[in-house]
């Protein structure tokens, strides 16, 4: 019997994983920030898709999870402009990736020595291609980060 070759193994944190996913999608941008809160506190806000998510995502009014199978979820979202989208994706501590026919949403958080690094990506998908329309995405991602940071401050102060 032949011995199997030993391949090096490495793990990447969820923020790095989000950078890799976004790098594979033309037009995608990643915005990130280091916040002073711990990962558990941060993910309590970021991962609360049916509650806090609509508070910090600028164009989402609400999101409802319709099905859960382990880490896999299906959800229906309604935008502030009345449009609806059905998402398929993965949600686990520190990681969320959702895709609909016309939208991509990616969120990640990873503990660092001085707090938690948070990262967001997403936008309007180009129909029929793995690409995002880059118009306005950077501004919207920065707005979402600012609102997320505000939500974390509000939780901490209360």
Secondary structure, DSSP 8 states (H G I E B T S, - for coil): -------------HHHHHHHHHHTSBT--EEEEEESS-HHHHHHHHT-TTTTHHHHSTTEEEEEEEEEETTEEEEEEEETTS-EEEEEEEEETTEEEEE-SSEEEEEEEEEETTEEEEEEEEEEB-TTSSBB--TTHHHHHHHHHHHHHHHHHHHHH-
